[in-house]
Amino acid sequence: MSAEEPSAREGRAAVRQMLLIGAVVSVIGIAVALWIDWFPIQASTQGKKIDTLWDVLLIASVPVFVMVQTIVLYCVWKFRMRPGEENMDGPAIHGNTRLEVIWTAIPAALLILLCSYSFITLHNIEKASAGQSMKVRVVGEQFTWTFFYPGASGGKEIASHELYLPVDTQVDFTVQSKDVIHDFWVPAFRKKIDAVPGIDTNYNVNTTRVGDYAVVCAELCGLGHSTMRQTAHVLPKPGFDKWLAGERAKAAQAQ
């Protein structure tokens, strides 16, 4: 029996142990990651797709992180410097072409799959449905948002400092800025977009849940950035129609 055979057996045993430990910890890690409630309540159809993408990324990334840390910790323990070895060189290391190909090909394939799935999800959530939609113009300025709704019979727009939307409706936002770059974000909708001076940016959401949701600026825009918060009120359609009719009546009286 050659002197190399016990060493080779020990190496294979160590690899099996690392794989077993990594697999067990990965399963636990994935379970914990999926159990954690990372986001606020979901209030749009786009939000469901984004949350699913997040879960897929967690399932793919947790095992990678766990296996890398397992190997690093094993190497720290197995190949640590021992007393009397301070001035000694480590053993020579020779390349393993098969191993290098494997650890390059697997991450590359994983990245291609995740990037492709992310692109498909982004394309799907940005695609507006063919049905009728509601238009809202959003204007940011230091440090507030103003929301504009079409006036009656094409008249003057209705302005509001709170966002009101009907439930189960596609809403097309046109986002603008009066001064610096802001970022219009309703976390419950999961989508956000920059408000850039001189440029109109757009995105759409399909509301799904009645409730009150935070509206925040997600781009550092000055000393009052943290106070640039308002509320999105998603109402039943009769309630929204009543609110909009009231605002239009107020605007007509003011003219």
N, C-alpha and C positions, 0 to 999 in steps of 0.2 A: 504494500500500500504506500503510495507516495505521500510526502509531507503536505502536499497541497490539498488532498482530498478532505481532511477534517475541516480545514479552513473554508473550503468551498461549501461544505455542508452547513457550517455555522453561518456563512453568509446567506444561504438560501433560507435557513431557519429565521434569521433576523428579518429578511424581507417579508416572509410570511407573517411574522409577528407584527411588523409595521403595517402591513396591509389589513390585518384583522383589527388592530387598534384603530387605524384610520377609518375603516368601514363602520365600526361601532360608534365612534365619536361623530362621524359624518351624519349617520342616521339621527343621533340625538340632536346634533346641531341644526339639521334641516327641520326637525320637529319643533324645536324651540323657535327658530327663525320664522316659520309659518304660523306659529301660535301667537307671536308678538303682534299687536295691533299697531302697525307702523304709521298708518295714515288716519286722518279724520274721516268722518262718515262719507260715504260715496253718494253723490247726487247727480250723476250723469252717466249716460251709456258709454261715453268715452272712458270714464273713470274705471269701469269694470275691465276694459281691455288693458288699461295701464296697470291696474293692480295684478292682473294675471301675468303680465310681462315681468313685473317685480318679483312675483313668486317664482317664475321660471329662472330668473337671474339668481335668486337665492339658492334654488335647488342645484344650479350648476356651479356656483361659486363656493358654497360652503365646503363640499368635498375637496376642491382644489386647495383652499386655505388649510384645511385640516391635514391633508396629506403632506403638503409642503412643511408645515410646522412639525409634524410627526417625524419626518426625515431629518429636519434641522436639529430637533431635540435629541434624536437618537445619535446623530453624529457628534453633537456636543458631549454626550455621555460616553460613547464608545471610543472616540478618538481624542479625548481630552489629554492634556499634558499631565504626566504623572511625575512625582518627585524624582529628581535625578535626570529628567529628560529636558531640562531647560535649554541646553546647548546642542541638542540633537536635532538633526533634520528628520522630517517625516519620511515614510516610505515612498518610493517612486510610484506615481500613478500613471497608468497607461490608458489611452482612450478606448472606448467601446462604441464602435460605429453603430451597431444595432440599437444600443440604448440611446444614443444621441438622436438617431432618426425617430425613434418612438417618442421621446420627450419633446421633440419639435413638432412632429406630425399631429399628435393628439391635441395639444393646446391650439394649434393652427386650425384644426377641424372644428374644435369647440368654439373658437372665436368666429369662424365663418358662419356656423349655425346660429349663434346668438345674435350676431350682427344682422343676419338675414331675417330672423324672426323680429328683431327690433325695428328694422326697416318696414316690414310688412305691417306691423302694429301701428307705426307712425303714419304710414300711408292710409291705413283704414280710418284712424281717428281724425285725420285731416280732411277726409272726403265727405263733403256735404251730401245729405240725402236729396232726392229729387222733389220731395214735398215742399209745401209752403213753409217759409221761415219768418221769424220775427227779427227786425233789425234794431240794433241798439248801438249808438255811438258813445264811446267811452273816451273821456278827455282827462288826462292826468296833469297835475301841476303841483308845485310844492305848497302844501303837502296834503292834497285831497284829490278825490275823484269826482267827476260830474258825469251823469248818465243822461243821454238825450234820446227821446222817443219821437217817432214821427207824429206830427200834429194831425188834427182832424182834417180830412179832405185835402191833404198836402199842404196844410198851413204851417205856421211856425212850430219848431220843435218844442217838445216838453222837456224841461230840465229837472233833474232830481239828484240830490246828494246821497240818496240810497238807491240801490239797485233792486228793482222789482221785476220778477219774471213769472210767467205762467208755467205750471208743471206740464210735463209730457209735451214739450214744444222744442223745436229746433230754433236756436237763437244764434244769429250771425252778428258778431261783434266787430265793429270798426274801431280800432284803438289809436288814439292820437296823444300828443304831448304839447303843452304850451311853452315849456321851458327846457328841462333837462330830460335825460333818459329815465323813464320809470319802467315798471313791469307789472302788468295787470294780471293778478292771480287770485282765483277763487280755489283754495285747496280742495274743497269738496268736489269740484269739477275736474281736478287733476291736470288741467291745462293752463298754461300761462304764455304770455307773449310780451315782448318789449313795446313800450310806447316811445317812439323816437320823434324828436322835433322835425317837422317838415315831411314826415313819411306816414302814410296810413298802413297799419298792419291789421291783419284779420285772422280770426279763428271762429269756429262754431262749436257749440255744445248742444246736447239734447238733454234737457232737464228731466229728472225721473222721480224726485222726492220733494215733497213739501217740507219747508223748514227755513230757518235763518242760518246763513253761512257767512264766514268771514271773507272780506275782500281786503287784500293786502297788496302792498308794493313789494316786489321781490328783487328790486334793483336799488342799491345804495344811491340815494338821490339828494342827500344833504343832511343837515343836523336834525331835521324833523322826520326823517325817513321812518323811524319806528312808530310814529303817530299816524302814518298814512293808512289808516284802517277804517273801513266802513262795513256795511252789512248787505248781503244779497238775500232778499226775501223771495223765496219761491212759493207762490200762492196757487190754490186751485184756480182754474180758469175763470169762474164767475167772480171770485175775489179780485183777481188781477184786472179783469174788465171794469169792475166797479172802481178800483183805484185809478186806472187810466182815465176813465170818464170824468172822475172828480178832478184830476189834475188838468184835463183839458178845459173843464168848466172854469177853473180858477184862472187859467191862462186867458180865456176869452173875456172874463170880467176885468182882468188887468189891462187889457188893450183899450 
